[in-house]
Amino acid sequence: MSDPNIDGEPVSAGIDRHASWTELFFDLVVVAGVAALAHVLGSTLDFATLGLYALLFPAFWLTWTTFMLYGNVAAAKTHVIRLMIGMFGLGVMVASVPGVAHAAFDHGGDVRPLNTFAIAYIATRLYASQSWRRGEVVLDFPVVQVSTGLLPWIVSIWVDEQGKLLLWAAGIGLDLVLILVVSGHKILGRTQSKFSAQATTRRRSRRKDGHDGEVPEIHGVSVDPAHFSERLGLFVIIVLGESVVQVVGAAAEVRYDVGLLVTGAASFILLAGMFGLSVVFGYAGLPHLRGGRIPARAALGLHCLVTGVIATVAVSLSSVVKQGSDPLPDPGRWLLCGAVATYFALGVVTGVASHSSDLRRTISRTVTGIAVPLSLGLFATGTSGRMLVVWMAVVVLAHLWFERRLPPVRGRRHREFRTA
């Protein structure tokens, strides 16, 4: 017997689940938010805009993660209307991003976009956190059911614009800390103890009426590994696709010449190489990762960083296309080189953590992927942005060549994630 999934198709036991059309539609709305943030970062590149980007990106990602895990765990019992309501909330957040950027740097300006974004984020996160059935505790990423990180966002509604941003940062920081320290198994144990105590109290009060209190059923739920890794990988692919769109859009606004053609080709090679490292030679969209080697909670944290870095690389590539043959300003050069170095640094981390990297691989990935981009950021002050992109493309091609030439590290490649 099979049950219909959220797209009306049967889900049979023993068959790996795949992302549904509704879930893919939902992902596109989130990536629209990433694109809106990229435009904000590309308009005026400085520490303030970079900080705002680093603040708002986790807000979109945490909201997406909550609904993604709901669909993963609920499977055939996922409600389409719940995902649609989440999409509407995310849409409000996306539409508020330009106004948030303007209000954040225009002291004494209109704070309504800031409040709109905050209220939409609070409401969407709270609504998403109530998606699970009564008595279910998400073991792999319990922060999606914890609303503590929303408290600073709620308070921010009544303060000025600078206070709002500080409180938002405190809320995001609190969520990130909770991701690291909160264990789903501990929450499950505490919840079971709490409900047992409440049931004992009810039994004592109802004995006079001849009725016994019932202990609610509390149980932990874990992610479906195949569906989980596919959703993470698809999100990375969609972000990479949006990155290509940004580069193409930037190229359409400048005069065509050989330099533009070279820049476009190098940009495509860089983004396609990231696809190869994250998807073909990686797992769940994470470069050099192997399934079954790290907890799902750690994979999600790395996924947030990888997708944020890829979106940042796209902003840098678009800037280079518009800049032409001129050298990049110091902030632009460091953003490009630093983002690429960070991507490869995350690849080194995932490779070591999942035991897919021996000493030879780790050294080569560190030297070519981290040391070379950082050296270019430090010393290539007079180098054109186009040449920097070409160098980055060479780096990613070298990594792909290493992956194809070097023998695989011993060990079976699993298709699961360990629970937290």
Secondary structure, DSSP 4 states (H G I P E B T S, - for coil): --EE-TTS-EE-TTS-----HHHHHHHHHHHHHHHHHHHHHHHS-SHHHHHHHHHHHHHHHHHHHHHHHHHHHHGGG--HHHHHHHHHHHHHHHHHHHHHHHHHHSTTS--HHHHHHHHHHHHHHHHHHT-SPTTEEESS-GGGG--GGGHHHHHHTTS-HHHHHHHHHHHHHHHHHHHHH--HHHHHHHHHHHHHHHHHHHHHHHGGGT-PPPPPP-EEE---HHHHHHHHHHHHHHHHHHHHHHHHHHHTTS---HHHHHHHHHHHHHHHHHHIIIIISSBTTBTT--BTSSBHHHHHHHHHHHHHHHHHHHHHHHHHHHHTTSBPPHHHHHHHHHHHHHHHHHHHHHHHHTT---HHHHHHHHIIIIIHHHHHHHH-TTSBHHHHHHHHHHHHHHHHHHHHHSPPPSS--BS--B--
